[in-house]
């Protein structure tokens, strides 16, 4: 009875009934996406770089590859948990390929420095690709071998390639960190 009264009132006022709308676009819900996970030093700049790639649907910063369950940033910064700071990328392979994401990865950090990027030192800053499928593993290994033999770097590439372990999403204040501060990159 209440529903009829609401409908009659809306009709009298020439208003449309309010309808719950999905929070995600229907296009995205229908999209076939894949995940890729990269560690390339401090995750703030890495996240901003991948977020701006056409075909990337979402990014999240977090921790992977360590031994502690549900680590915090403070835990990871002790360099005792074994986790790397990583960015998990959700992408639409019809818009951007995994190989193209690998190119972005290689172009935005130094893969020849062991456990270090710029002034940041520790295993949490290591260069690592966590693959989510046999195809990603093969592409990552081929890509690493190609970049290592290219002569682009004077030293050997030390990037690790490992099966994707559990991803622990980082604290909310780390998500889109640079964007929240109106910055496009880290100032080193």
DRENPA-3360 file (N, C-alpha, C; in nm, 2 decimals, always signed):
BEGIN
1 = XXXXXXXX = +0.08/-0.12/+0.00/+0.00/+0.00/+0.00/+0.09/+0.13/+0.00 ~ +0.19/+0.12/+0.08/+0.28/+0.24/+0.09/+0.35/+0.26/-0.05 ~ +0.38/+0.16/-0.12/+0.45/+0.17/-0.25/+0.35/+0.24/-0.35 ~ +0.22/+0.21/-0.34/+0.12/+0.27/-0.43/+0.11/+0.42/-0.40 ~ +0.11/+0.45/-0.27/+0.10/+0.59/-0.23/+0.22/+0.67/-0.28 ~ +0.34/+0.62/-0.27/+0.46/+0.68/-0.32/+0.45/+0.70/-0.47 ~ +0.41/+0.60/-0.54/+0.40/+0.61/-0.69/+0.30/+0.72/-0.73 ~ +0.18/+0.72/-0.66/+0.08/+0.82/-0.68/+0.13/+0.96/-0.66;
9 = XXXXXXXX = +0.21/+0.98/-0.55/+0.26/+1.11/-0.51/+0.36/+1.15/-0.62 ~ +0.44/+1.06/-0.66/+0.54/+1.10/-0.76/+0.48/+1.13/-0.89 ~ +0.37/+1.06/-0.93/+0.30/+1.09/-1.05/+0.23/+1.23/-1.04 ~ +0.18/+1.26/-0.93/+0.11/+1.39/-0.91/+0.21/+1.50/-0.92 ~ +0.33/+1.48/-0.87/+0.44/+1.58/-0.87/+0.52/+1.58/-0.99 ~ +0.49/+1.49/-1.08/+0.56/+1.47/-1.21/+0.71/+1.44/-1.18 ~ +0.74/+1.36/-1.09/+0.88/+1.32/-1.06/+0.89/+1.17/-1.09 ~ +1.01/+1.13/-1.11/+1.04/+0.99/-1.14/+1.08/+0.92/-1.01;
17 = XXXXXXXX = +1.04/+0.79/-1.00/+1.08/+0.72/-0.88/+1.24/+0.71/-0.87 ~ +1.29/+0.71/-0.75/+1.44/+0.70/-0.74/+1.47/+0.55/-0.75 ~ +1.57/+0.52/-0.82/+1.61/+0.38/-0.84/+1.75/+0.37/-0.80 ~ +1.78/+0.26/-0.73/+1.92/+0.23/-0.69/+2.00/+0.21/-0.81 ~ +2.11/+0.28/-0.82/+2.20/+0.27/-0.94/+2.33/+0.19/-0.90 ~ +2.38/+0.11/-0.99/+2.51/+0.04/-0.95/+2.62/+0.14/-0.93 ~ +2.71/+0.11/-0.84/+2.82/+0.20/-0.81/+2.93/+0.19/-0.91 ~ +2.94/+0.08/-0.98/+3.04/+0.07/-1.09/+2.97/+0.08/-1.22;
25 = XXXXXXXX = +3.04/+0.13/-1.32/+2.98/+0.14/-1.45/+2.95/+0.00/-1.50 ~ +2.85/-0.01/-1.58/+2.81/-0.14/-1.64/+2.92/-0.18/-1.73 ~ +2.99/-0.09/-1.80/+3.10/-0.13/-1.89/+3.21/-0.20/-1.82 ~ +3.24/-0.14/-1.71/+3.35/-0.21/-1.63/+3.31/-0.34/-1.58 ~ +3.18/-0.36/-1.54/+3.14/-0.48/-1.48/+3.14/-0.59/-1.59 ~ +3.12/-0.55/-1.71/+3.13/-0.65/-1.82/+3.27/-0.67/-1.88 ~ +3.36/-0.59/-1.83/+3.50/-0.60/-1.89/+3.57/-0.72/-1.84 ~ +3.65/-0.78/-1.92/+3.74/-0.89/-1.89/+3.87/-0.83/-1.85;
33 = XXXXXXXX = +3.91/-0.83/-1.72/+4.03/-0.77/-1.67/+4.13/-0.88/-1.62 ~ +4.26/-0.84/-1.61/+4.36/-0.92/-1.56/+4.44/-0.84/-1.45 ~ +4.52/-0.91/-1.37/+4.60/-0.85/-1.27/+4.74/-0.86/-1.31 ~ +4.82/-0.76/-1.27/+4.97/-0.76/-1.28/+5.02/-0.70/-1.15 ~ +5.13/-0.75/-1.10/+5.18/-0.70/-0.97/+5.33/-0.67/-0.99 ~ +5.37/-0.55/-0.96/+5.51/-0.50/-0.98/+5.56/-0.44/-0.86 ~ +5.69/-0.46/-0.83/+5.77/-0.39/-0.72/+5.88/-0.32/-0.79 ~ +5.89/-0.19/-0.77/+5.99/-0.11/-0.84/+6.04/+0.00/-0.75;
41 = XXXXXXXX = +6.05/-0.02/-0.62/+6.09/+0.08/-0.53/+5.97/+0.13/-0.45 ~ +5.98/+0.25/-0.41/+5.87/+0.32/-0.33/+5.74/+0.31/-0.42 ~ +5.63/+0.26/-0.36/+5.51/+0.23/-0.44/+5.44/+0.36/-0.48 ~ +5.46/+0.47/-0.42/+5.38/+0.59/-0.45/+5.40/+0.63/-0.60 ~ +5.52/+0.65/-0.64/+5.55/+0.69/-0.78/+5.51/+0.58/-0.88 ~ +5.54/+0.45/-0.84/+5.51/+0.34/-0.93/+5.36/+0.33/-0.95 ~ +5.28/+0.35/-0.85/+5.13/+0.35/-0.86/+5.09/+0.46/-0.96 ~ +5.14/+0.58/-0.94/+5.10/+0.70/-1.02/+5.13/+0.67/-1.17;
49 = XXXXXXXX = +5.24/+0.61/-1.19/+5.28/+0.58/-1.33/+5.19/+0.48/-1.40 ~ +5.16/+0.37/-1.33/+5.07/+0.27/-1.39/+4.92/+0.32/-1.39 ~ +4.88/+0.40/-1.30/+4.74/+0.45/-1.30/+4.71/+0.53/-1.42 ~ +4.82/+0.60/-1.47/+4.80/+0.69/-1.59/+4.82/+0.62/-1.72 ~ +4.83/+0.49/-1.72/+4.84/+0.41/-1.85/+4.70/+0.38/-1.90 ~ +4.68/+0.41/-2.03/+4.55/+0.38/-2.09/+4.53/+0.23/-2.08 ~ +4.41/+0.19/-2.04/+4.38/+0.05/-2.03/+4.39/-0.01/-1.89 ~ +4.45/+0.07/-1.80/+4.46/+0.03/-1.66/+4.33/+0.08/-1.59;
57 = XXXXXXXX = +4.26/-0.02/-1.53/+4.13/+0.00/-1.47/+4.14/+0.05/-1.33 ~ +4.24/-0.01/-1.26/+4.26/+0.04/-1.12/+4.40/+0.00/-1.07 ~ +4.44/+0.06/-0.97/+4.57/+0.03/-0.91/+4.55/+0.03/-0.76 ~ +4.63/-0.05/-0.69/+4.63/-0.05/-0.54/+4.78/-0.08/-0.50 ~ +4.82/+0.00/-0.40/+4.95/-0.02/-0.34/+4.94/-0.12/-0.22 ~ +5.05/-0.19/-0.20/+5.04/-0.29/-0.09/+5.17/-0.36/-0.08 ~ +5.17/-0.48/-0.02/+5.28/-0.56/+0.02/+5.27/-0.70/-0.03 ~ +5.38/-0.76/-0.08/+5.37/-0.90/-0.12/+5.51/-0.96/-0.11;
65 = XXXXXXXX = +5.51/-1.09/-0.10/+5.64/-1.16/-0.10/+5.70/-1.18/+0.03 ~ +5.64/-1.16/+0.14/+5.70/-1.17/+0.27/+5.63/-1.28/+0.36 ~ +5.67/-1.28/+0.48/+5.63/-1.39/+0.57/+5.52/-1.35/+0.67 ~ +5.51/-1.22/+0.70/+5.42/-1.18/+0.80/+5.28/-1.16/+0.75 ~ +5.18/-1.21/+0.82/+5.04/-1.20/+0.78/+4.99/-1.05/+0.80 ~ +4.92/-1.00/+0.70/+4.87/-0.87/+0.71/+4.96/-0.76/+0.77 ~ +5.08/-0.74/+0.70/+5.18/-0.65/+0.75/+5.13/-0.50/+0.73 ~ +5.18/-0.42/+0.82/+5.16/-0.28/+0.81/+5.28/-0.21/+0.74;
73 = XXXXXXXX = +5.27/-0.09/+0.71/+5.38/-0.01/+0.65/+5.50/-0.01/+0.74 ~ +5.47/+0.01/+0.87/+5.58/+0.01/+0.97/+5.65/-0.13/+0.98 ~ +5.57/-0.24/+0.97/+5.63/-0.37/+0.97/+5.72/-0.39/+0.85 ~ +5.68/-0.35/+0.74/+5.76/-0.37/+0.61/+5.88/-0.28/+0.62 ~ +5.87/-0.16/+0.68/+5.99/-0.07/+0.68/+6.10/-0.12/+0.77 ~ +6.07/-0.22/+0.86/+6.18/-0.28/+0.94/+6.28/-0.36/+0.86 ~ +6.24/-0.40/+0.73/+6.32/-0.48/+0.65/+6.33/-0.62/+0.70 ~ +6.24/-0.66/+0.79/+6.24/-0.80/+0.85/+6.13/-0.89/+0.81;
81 = XXXXXXXX = +6.03/-0.84/+0.73/+5.92/-0.92/+0.69/+5.93/-0.99/+0.56 ~ +6.03/-0.94/+0.48/+6.05/-1.00/+0.35/+5.96/-0.95/+0.24 ~ +5.86/-0.86/+0.27/+5.77/-0.80/+0.17/+5.84/-0.70/+0.09 ~ +5.79/-0.69/-0.03/+5.82/-0.58/-0.12/+5.70/-0.48/-0.13 ~ +5.73/-0.35/-0.14/+5.63/-0.26/-0.17/+5.59/-0.28/-0.32 ~ +5.46/-0.30/-0.34/+5.42/-0.34/-0.48/+5.30/-0.26/-0.52 ~ +5.27/-0.26/-0.65/+5.15/-0.21/-0.70/+5.08/-0.32/-0.78 ~ +4.95/-0.34/-0.74/+4.87/-0.44/-0.81/+4.79/-0.36/-0.91;
89 = XXXXXXXX = +4.80/-0.40/-1.03/+4.74/-0.33/-1.15/+4.63/-0.42/-1.20 ~ +4.51/-0.36/-1.21/+4.40/-0.43/-1.28/+4.39/-0.37/-1.42 ~ +4.40/-0.45/-1.52/+4.40/-0.39/-1.66/+4.31/-0.46/-1.75 ~ +4.27/-0.39/-1.86/+4.19/-0.45/-1.96/+4.28/-0.49/-2.08 ~ +4.30/-0.62/-2.10/+4.40/-0.66/-2.20/+4.36/-0.62/-2.35 ~ +4.24/-0.58/-2.37/+4.20/-0.53/-2.50/+4.24/-0.39/-2.52 ~ +4.28/-0.32/-2.41/+4.33/-0.18/-2.42/+4.48/-0.17/-2.40 ~ +4.54/-0.25/-2.32/+4.68/-0.25/-2.29/+4.73/-0.39/-2.27;
97 = XXXXXXXX = +4.84/-0.43/-2.33/+4.89/-0.57/-2.31/+4.98/-0.58/-2.19 ~ +5.00/-0.70/-2.15/+5.09/-0.73/-2.04/+5.23/-0.69/-2.08 ~ +5.27/-0.71/-2.20/+5.40/-0.67/-2.25/+5.42/-0.52/-2.25 ~ +5.31/-0.45/-2.28/+5.32/-0.30/-2.27/+5.34/-0.26/-2.12 ~ +5.27/-0.33/-2.03/+5.29/-0.30/-1.89/+5.43/-0.33/-1.84 ~ +5.49/-0.43/-1.90/+5.63/-0.47/-1.87/+5.72/-0.35/-1.92 ~ +5.69/-0.30/-2.03/+5.77/-0.19/-2.09/+5.76/-0.07/-1.99 ~ +5.65/-0.04/-1.94/+5.63/+0.07/-1.84/+5.72/+0.04/-1.72;
105 = XXXXXXXX = +5.71/-0.08/-1.67/+5.79/-0.13/-1.55/+5.94/-0.10/-1.58 ~ +5.99/-0.15/-1.69/+6.14/-0.14/-1.71/+6.18/+0.01/-1.73 ~ +6.09/+0.09/-1.78/+6.12/+0.23/-1.81/+6.11/+0.32/-1.69 ~ +6.06/+0.27/-1.58/+6.04/+0.36/-1.47/+6.11/+0.33/-1.34 ~ +6.21/+0.25/-1.35/+6.30/+0.22/-1.23/+6.43/+0.16/-1.28 ~ +6.53/+0.15/-1.19/+6.66/+0.09/-1.22/+6.66/-0.05/-1.18 ~ +6.64/-0.15/-1.27/+6.64/-0.29/-1.24/+6.77/-0.35/-1.21 ~ +6.88/-0.27/-1.20/+7.01/-0.33/-1.18/+7.06/-0.31/-1.03;
113 = XXXXXXXX = +6.98/-0.24/-0.95/+7.02/-0.21/-0.81/+6.95/-0.31/-0.72 ~ +7.03/-0.39/-0.65/+6.97/-0.49/-0.56/+6.91/-0.42/-0.44 ~ +6.79/-0.44/-0.41/+6.72/-0.39/-0.29/+6.74/-0.24/-0.27 ~ +6.73/-0.17/-0.38/+6.74/-0.02/-0.37/+6.68/+0.04/-0.49 ~ +6.62/+0.16/-0.47/+6.58/+0.25/-0.57/+6.61/+0.39/-0.52 ~ +6.70/+0.46/-0.59/+6.74/+0.60/-0.54/+6.79/+0.59/-0.40 ~ +6.73/+0.68/-0.31/+6.78/+0.68/-0.17/+6.72/+0.58/-0.09 ~ +6.62/+0.50/-0.14/+6.55/+0.40/-0.06/+6.62/+0.27/-0.07;
121 = XXXXXXXX = +6.66/+0.22/+0.05/+6.74/+0.09/+0.06/+6.67/-0.01/+0.15 ~ +6.66/-0.13/+0.10/+6.60/-0.24/+0.18/+6.53/-0.34/+0.08 ~ +6.51/-0.46/+0.13/+6.44/-0.56/+0.05/+6.30/-0.52/+0.00 ~ +6.24/-0.43/+0.08/+6.11/-0.38/+0.04/+6.11/-0.30/-0.08 ~ +6.22/-0.25/-0.13/+6.24/-0.17/-0.25/+6.29/-0.25/-0.36 ~ +6.30/-0.38/-0.35/+6.35/-0.46/-0.46/+6.27/-0.45/-0.59 ~ +6.34/-0.48/-0.70/+6.28/-0.49/-0.83/+6.22/-0.63/-0.84 ~ +6.09/-0.64/-0.86/+6.03/-0.78/-0.86/+5.90/-0.77/-0.95;
129 = XXXXXXXX = +5.88/-0.88/-1.02/+5.76/-0.90/-1.10/+5.69/-1.02/-1.04 ~ +5.57/-1.01/-0.99/+5.49/-1.12/-0.94/+5.39/-1.16/-1.05 ~ +5.41/-1.28/-1.11/+5.32/-1.31/-1.22/+5.20/-1.39/-1.17 ~ +5.09/-1.37/-1.24/+4.96/-1.43/-1.21/+4.92/-1.55/-1.30 ~ +5.00/-1.58/-1.40/+4.97/-1.69/-1.49/+5.10/-1.74/-1.55 ~ +5.10/-1.86/-1.61/+5.22/-1.91/-1.68/+5.26/-1.82/-1.80 ~ +5.16/-1.76/-1.86/+5.18/-1.67/-1.97/+5.25/-1.54/-1.92 ~ +5.21/-1.49/-1.81/+5.28/-1.37/-1.75/+5.42/-1.41/-1.71;
137 = XXXXXXXX = +5.44/-1.52/-1.66/+5.58/-1.57/-1.62/+5.67/-1.57/-1.74 ~ +5.62/-1.63/-1.85/+5.70/-1.64/-1.97/+5.73/-1.51/-2.03 ~ +5.63/-1.42/-2.03/+5.65/-1.28/-2.09/+5.75/-1.20/-2.00 ~ +5.74/-1.22/-1.87/+5.83/-1.15/-1.78/+5.97/-1.19/-1.80 ~ +5.99/-1.32/-1.81/+6.13/-1.38/-1.83/+6.19/-1.34/-1.96 ~ +6.11/-1.34/-2.07/+6.15/-1.30/-2.20/+6.19/-1.15/-2.20 ~ +6.10/-1.07/-2.14/+6.12/-0.93/-2.13/+6.25/-0.90/-2.05 ~ +6.27/-0.97/-1.94/+6.39/-0.94/-1.85/+6.52/-0.98/-1.93;
145 = XXXXXXXX = +6.51/-1.09/-2.00/+6.63/-1.14/-2.08/+6.66/-1.04/-2.19 ~ +6.56/-0.99/-2.25/+6.57/-0.89/-2.36/+6.63/-0.76/-2.31 ~ +6.58/-0.71/-2.20/+6.63/-0.58/-2.15/+6.78/-0.60/-2.09 ~ +6.80/-0.72/-2.04/+6.94/-0.74/-1.98/+7.04/-0.75/-2.10 ~ +7.00/-0.80/-2.21/+7.10/-0.82/-2.32/+7.10/-0.69/-2.41 ~ +7.01/-0.60/-2.39/+7.00/-0.48/-2.48/+7.12/-0.39/-2.47 ~ +7.19/-0.39/-2.36/+7.30/-0.29/-2.34/+7.25/-0.16/-2.28 ~ +7.12/-0.15/-2.25/+7.06/-0.03/-2.19/+7.12/+0.00/-2.06;
153 = XXXXXXXX = +7.15/-0.10/-1.98/+7.21/-0.09/-1.85/+7.35/-0.14/-1.85 ~ +7.44/-0.08/-1.78/+7.58/-0.12/-1.77/+7.60/-0.24/-1.68 ~ +7.50/-0.26/-1.58/+7.51/-0.37/-1.49/+7.40/-0.47/-1.53 ~ +7.41/-0.59/-1.47/+7.31/-0.69/-1.49/+7.18/-0.66/-1.42 ~ +7.07/-0.70/-1.49/+6.94/-0.68/-1.43/+6.92/-0.78/-1.32 ~ +6.87/-0.74/-1.20/+6.86/-0.82/-1.08/+6.71/-0.84/-1.05 ~ +6.62/-0.80/-1.13/+6.48/-0.82/-1.11/+6.44/-0.96/-1.08 ~ +6.37/-0.98/-0.97/+6.32/-1.12/-0.94/+6.19/-1.14/-1.01;
161 = XXXXXXXX = +6.16/-1.26/-1.06/+6.03/-1.30/-1.12/+5.98/-1.42/-1.04 ~ +5.87/-1.40/-0.97/+5.81/-1.50/-0.88/+5.66/-1.51/-0.90 ~ +5.61/-1.62/-0.86/+5.46/-1.64/-0.86/+5.40/-1.54/-0.76 ~ +5.29/-1.49/-0.80/+5.22/-1.39/-0.72/+5.17/-1.45/-0.58 ~ +5.23/-1.40/-0.47/+5.18/-1.45/-0.34/+5.05/-1.37/-0.30 ~ +5.01/-1.38/-0.18/+4.90/-1.30/-0.13/+4.94/-1.16/-0.14 ~ +4.85/-1.07/-0.19/+4.87/-0.93/-0.19/+4.80/-0.87/-0.07 ~ +4.87/-0.80/+0.01/+4.82/-0.73/+0.13/+4.80/-0.58/+0.09;
169 = XXXXXXXX = +4.68/-0.53/+0.08/+4.65/-0.39/+0.04/+4.71/-0.30/+0.15 ~ +4.78/-0.20/+0.10/+4.84/-0.10/+0.19/+4.74/-0.01/+0.26 ~ +4.78/+0.06/+0.36/+4.69/+0.15/+0.43/+4.63/+0.25/+0.34 ~ +4.51/+0.30/+0.37/+4.44/+0.39/+0.28/+4.52/+0.52/+0.25 ~ +4.60/+0.57/+0.35/+4.67/+0.69/+0.32/+4.78/+0.68/+0.22 ~ +4.82/+0.55/+0.19/+4.92/+0.53/+0.08/+4.85/+0.52/-0.06 ~ +4.72/+0.49/-0.06/+4.65/+0.47/-0.19/+4.65/+0.61/-0.26 ~ +4.69/+0.61/-0.39/+4.69/+0.74/-0.47/+4.76/+0.85/-0.39;
177 = XXXXXXXX = +4.87/+0.82/-0.32/+4.94/+0.91/-0.23/+4.98/+1.04/-0.30 ~ +5.04/+1.03/-0.42/+5.08/+1.15/-0.49/+4.97/+1.23/-0.54 ~ +4.87/+1.17/-0.59/+4.75/+1.24/-0.64/+4.68/+1.32/-0.53 ~ +4.67/+1.26/-0.41/+4.61/+1.33/-0.30/+4.69/+1.46/-0.26 ~ +4.81/+1.46/-0.30/+4.90/+1.57/-0.26/+4.92/+1.67/-0.38 ~ +4.86/+1.64/-0.49/+4.87/+1.72/-0.61/+5.01/+1.71/-0.68 ~ +5.07/+1.59/-0.66/+5.20/+1.57/-0.72/+5.19/+1.46/-0.83 ~ +5.28/+1.47/-0.93/+5.28/+1.37/-1.03/+5.39/+1.27/-1.02;
185 = XXXX = +5.49/+1.30/-0.94/+5.60/+1.21/-0.92/+5.67/+1.24/-0.78 ~ +5.75/+1.14/-0.74/+5.82/+1.16/-0.62/+5.94/+1.26/-0.65 ~ +5.97/+1.35/-0.56/+6.09/+1.43/-0.58/+6.21/+1.37/-0.50 ~ +6.30/+1.32/-0.58/+6.42/+1.25/-0.52/+6.54/+1.35/-0.54;
% end
